[in-house]
Amino acid sequence: MQSVLLVMAAVFGAVVGSFLNVVILRLPKEGASIVFPASHCPRCQRPLAWYENIPLLSFLALRGRCRTCGVAISWQYPLVELTMAGLAALVAHRFGISFAALFYFVFCAALLVIIFIDIHHQIIPDRISLPGIVIGFVGSFFVHTVTWQQSGLGILIGGGLLYAIAYGYYALTGRDGMGGGDIKLLAMIGGFLGWQSLLYVVFAGSLTGSLVGIAAMFKQKKGGLTRIPFGPFLALAALSYLFLQGQINALWRLYLATAGL
């Protein structure tokens, strides 16, 4: 029964991932609709038939190219579908059939969209983060994983913490080091995962972001002017906390015990 549930969740996740590709592509465009027009080739504009829109399978059957004009289809499409399928299966494995599963499925989908939009455009749309803050807080009244007090504090501390860091960086350097979108994203993460997740999320996101940033500095040769989006690292840290919370807390307790604290 568990195997059937995971397969069904993965299939559903891949279908949702196909829709998320549309959101990633169109949401940053001013005035664009995520509903109309129907999916079409970006080069020849031909609407796609239903059998060209089957998640993962259509990409493989078409060998990654438009059936009409032959333009290459971005690997981002199957990657998003496959990733969402995996996230859906992980959510189903941890939460089973429950409201919490739906709650964190929405959270994972929002983070996945944010990751790719921030990578491409260096923005985190308010149309995702602001409703996400509300959904995270309201949903906390109906799940057992986070209380409404933890969620509310997570929103306040998450937004306030990054705002303080961003303000401090600007005061020291005279440059903006973090966008308002990152602040709202951490508030959303705090709403879904609670204030207790924030120390790990900020630490893990900053560590991985710094490592990638150092590598980018050497590659781009721009020194301190090198800019990389921070949102994807916060989002990935939040996902790791969602699925590895027990192991992360165990390591933290081990560290405290070893340090004699």
C-alpha positions as CSV (number, residue, x, y, z in Angstrom):
1,M,0.0,0.0,0.0
2,Q,2.9,2.4,0.9
3,S,4.5,1.7,-2.5
4,V,1.3,2.5,-4.4
5,L,0.9,5.7,-2.4
6,L,4.4,6.8,-3.2
7,V,4.0,6.1,-6.9
8,M,0.7,7.9,-7.1
9,A,2.2,10.9,-5.2
10,A,5.2,10.9,-7.7
11,V,2.9,10.9,-10.7
12,F,0.8,13.7,-9.2
13,G,3.9,15.6,-8.4
14,A,5.2,15.3,-12.0
15,V,1.9,16.6,-13.3
16,V,2.0,19.6,-11.0
17,G,5.6,20.1,-12.0
18,S,4.5,20.5,-15.6
19,F,2.3,23.3,-14.5
20,L,5.1,24.8,-12.4
21,N,7.2,25.1,-15.5
22,V,4.5,27.4,-16.9
23,V,4.5,29.4,-13.7
24,I,8.3,29.7,-13.8
25,L,8.3,30.9,-17.4
26,R,5.4,33.3,-17.3
27,L,5.1,34.7,-13.7
28,P,8.1,37.1,-14.0
29,K,6.7,38.5,-17.3
30,E,4.6,41.7,-16.8
31,G,0.9,41.0,-17.6
32,A,1.5,37.4,-18.6
33,S,-1.2,34.8,-17.7
34,I,-0.2,31.4,-16.3
35,V,-3.5,30.0,-17.8
36,F,-3.7,31.5,-21.3
37,P,-2.6,30.8,-23.9
38,A,-2.2,27.0,-23.8
39,S,1.3,25.5,-23.8
40,H,3.1,26.1,-27.1
41,C,6.5,26.0,-28.7
42,P,8.3,29.3,-27.8
43,R,9.8,29.4,-31.3
44,C,7.1,28.4,-33.8
45,Q,4.3,29.2,-31.4
46,R,2.4,25.9,-32.4
47,P,0.1,24.8,-29.5
48,L,1.2,21.5,-28.1
49,A,-1.1,18.4,-28.4
50,W,-2.0,16.6,-25.2
51,Y,0.4,13.8,-25.9
52,E,3.2,16.3,-26.2
53,N,2.5,17.5,-22.7
54,I,2.8,14.3,-20.7
55,P,5.4,14.9,-18.0
56,L,8.8,13.4,-18.6
57,L,7.5,10.9,-21.2
58,S,6.8,13.5,-23.9
59,F,10.3,15.0,-23.5
60,L,11.9,11.5,-23.9
61,A,9.6,10.6,-26.9
62,L,10.3,13.9,-28.7
63,R,14.1,13.5,-27.9
64,G,14.1,17.0,-26.4
65,R,13.0,18.8,-29.5
66,C,9.8,20.5,-30.9
67,R,8.0,18.1,-33.2
68,T,7.4,20.9,-35.7
69,C,10.4,23.2,-35.9
70,G,13.0,21.0,-34.1
71,V,14.1,23.7,-31.6
72,A,15.7,22.1,-28.5
73,I,13.5,22.0,-25.4
74,S,15.2,23.2,-22.3
75,W,16.3,20.5,-19.8
76,Q,14.7,22.6,-17.1
77,Y,11.2,21.2,-18.1
78,P,11.9,17.5,-17.2
79,L,14.2,18.6,-14.3
80,V,11.3,20.5,-12.6
81,E,8.9,17.7,-13.3
82,L,11.2,15.1,-11.9
83,T,12.1,17.2,-8.9
84,M,8.5,17.8,-8.0
85,A,7.8,14.1,-8.4
86,G,10.5,13.3,-6.0
87,L,9.4,16.0,-3.5
88,A,5.8,14.7,-3.7
89,A,6.9,11.2,-2.9
90,L,9.0,12.4,0.0
91,V,6.1,14.4,1.4
92,A,3.8,11.3,1.0
93,H,6.4,9.1,2.7
94,R,6.7,11.4,5.7
95,F,3.1,12.6,6.2
96,G,1.0,9.9,4.5
97,I,-2.5,10.9,3.5
98,S,-3.2,14.0,5.6
99,F,-3.7,17.7,5.6
100,A,0.0,18.1,6.6
101,A,0.9,16.3,3.3
102,L,-1.1,18.8,1.3
103,F,0.3,21.7,3.4
104,Y,3.9,20.8,2.7
105,F,3.3,19.8,-0.9
106,V,2.2,23.4,-1.5
107,F,5.3,24.6,0.4
108,C,7.6,22.4,-1.7
109,A,6.0,23.6,-5.0
110,A,6.3,27.3,-4.0
111,L,10.0,26.8,-3.1
112,L,10.7,25.0,-6.4
113,V,9.2,27.9,-8.4
114,I,11.2,30.4,-6.3
115,I,14.5,28.6,-6.9
116,F,14.2,28.7,-10.7
117,I,12.8,32.2,-10.9
118,D,15.4,33.6,-8.6
119,I,18.2,31.8,-10.6
120,H,17.0,33.2,-13.9
121,H,15.8,36.7,-12.9
122,Q,17.2,37.4,-9.4
123,I,13.8,38.1,-8.1
124,I,11.4,36.4,-5.7
125,P,7.8,37.3,-6.7
126,D,5.6,38.7,-4.0
127,R,2.8,36.8,-5.6
128,I,4.3,33.6,-4.2
129,S,6.0,34.7,-0.9
130,L,3.2,36.9,0.5
131,P,0.4,34.4,0.0
132,G,2.8,31.8,1.2
133,I,3.3,33.7,4.5
134,V,-0.5,33.7,5.0
135,I,-0.9,30.0,4.0
136,G,1.9,29.0,6.4
137,F,0.3,30.8,9.3
138,V,-3.3,29.7,8.7
139,G,-2.2,26.1,8.0
140,S,-0.4,25.9,11.3
141,F,-3.7,25.7,13.1
142,F,-4.5,22.4,11.3
143,V,-1.2,20.5,11.4
144,H,0.7,18.8,14.2
145,T,4.2,19.6,13.0
146,V,4.1,23.3,13.9
147,T,2.0,25.4,16.3
148,W,0.5,28.7,15.4
149,Q,2.7,30.3,18.0
150,Q,5.8,28.8,16.4
151,S,4.6,29.8,12.9
152,G,3.8,33.4,14.0
153,L,7.2,33.8,15.6
154,G,8.8,32.2,12.6
155,I,7.2,34.9,10.4
156,L,8.2,37.8,12.7
157,I,11.7,36.5,13.4
158,G,12.4,35.3,9.8
159,G,11.5,38.6,8.3
160,G,13.1,40.6,11.0
161,L,16.4,38.6,11.1
162,L,17.2,39.0,7.4
163,Y,16.1,42.6,7.5
164,A,18.6,43.2,10.3
165,I,21.4,41.4,8.4
166,A,20.6,43.4,5.2
167,Y,20.5,46.7,7.1
168,G,23.8,45.9,8.8
169,Y,25.4,45.0,5.5
170,Y,24.2,48.2,3.9
171,A,25.4,50.3,6.9
172,L,28.9,48.8,6.7
173,T,29.4,48.7,2.9
174,G,27.0,51.2,1.4
175,R,25.7,48.4,-0.9
176,D,22.6,46.3,-0.9
177,G,23.6,42.8,-0.2
178,M,20.2,41.2,0.1
179,G,16.8,41.9,-1.6
180,G,13.5,42.4,0.0
181,G,12.4,39.1,-1.7
182,D,14.8,37.1,0.5
183,I,13.4,38.7,3.6
184,K,9.8,37.7,2.7
185,L,11.0,34.3,1.7
186,L,12.5,33.6,5.1
187,A,9.3,34.9,6.7
188,M,7.4,32.4,4.6
189,I,9.8,29.6,5.6
190,G,9.3,30.5,9.2
191,G,5.5,30.4,8.7
192,F,5.6,26.8,7.4
193,L,8.5,25.4,9.6
194,G,8.3,27.5,12.7
195,W,10.9,29.8,14.3
196,Q,13.0,26.8,15.5
197,S,14.0,26.1,11.8
198,L,15.4,29.5,11.1
199,L,18.9,29.2,12.7
200,Y,19.6,26.1,10.6
201,V,18.1,27.6,7.4
202,V,20.1,30.8,7.6
203,F,23.3,29.0,8.6
204,A,23.0,26.3,5.9
205,G,21.8,28.7,3.3
206,S,24.6,31.2,4.1
207,L,27.3,28.4,4.1
208,T,26.3,26.9,0.8
209,G,25.7,30.3,-0.7
210,S,29.1,31.5,0.4
211,L,30.9,28.4,-1.1
212,V,29.1,29.0,-4.4
213,G,29.7,32.7,-4.3
214,I,33.5,32.2,-3.8
215,A,33.6,29.8,-6.7
216,A,31.6,32.4,-8.8
217,M,34.1,35.1,-7.8
218,F,37.0,33.1,-9.2
219,K,35.1,32.3,-12.3
220,Q,33.6,35.7,-13.1
221,K,36.7,37.6,-11.8
222,K,34.5,40.4,-10.4
223,G,35.7,40.2,-6.8
224,G,33.2,41.7,-4.3
225,L,30.9,42.8,-7.1
226,T,29.9,39.2,-7.9
227,R,26.2,38.7,-7.3
228,I,24.4,35.4,-6.9
229,P,20.8,34.9,-5.8
230,F,20.4,33.9,-2.2
231,G,16.9,32.7,-2.4
232,P,17.7,29.2,-3.9
233,F,20.1,28.5,-1.0
234,L,17.5,29.5,1.6
235,A,14.9,27.3,-0.2
236,L,17.2,24.3,-0.4
237,A,18.0,24.7,3.3
238,A,14.3,24.8,4.1
239,L,13.7,21.6,2.1
240,S,16.5,19.8,3.8
241,Y,15.1,20.8,7.2
242,L,11.6,19.7,6.3
243,F,12.8,16.2,5.4
244,L,15.8,15.8,7.7
245,Q,14.6,17.7,10.8
246,G,15.1,14.7,13.1
247,Q,18.7,14.1,11.9
248,I,19.5,17.9,12.1
249,N,18.2,18.2,15.6
250,A,20.2,15.0,16.6
251,L,23.4,16.5,15.3
252,W,22.7,19.8,17.1
253,R,22.2,17.9,20.4
254,L,25.4,15.9,19.8
255,Y,27.3,19.2,19.2
256,L,25.9,20.7,22.4
257,A,26.8,17.6,24.4
258,T,30.3,17.5,22.9
259,A,30.8,21.2,23.7
260,G,29.5,20.7,27.2
261,L,26.6,23.1,26.8
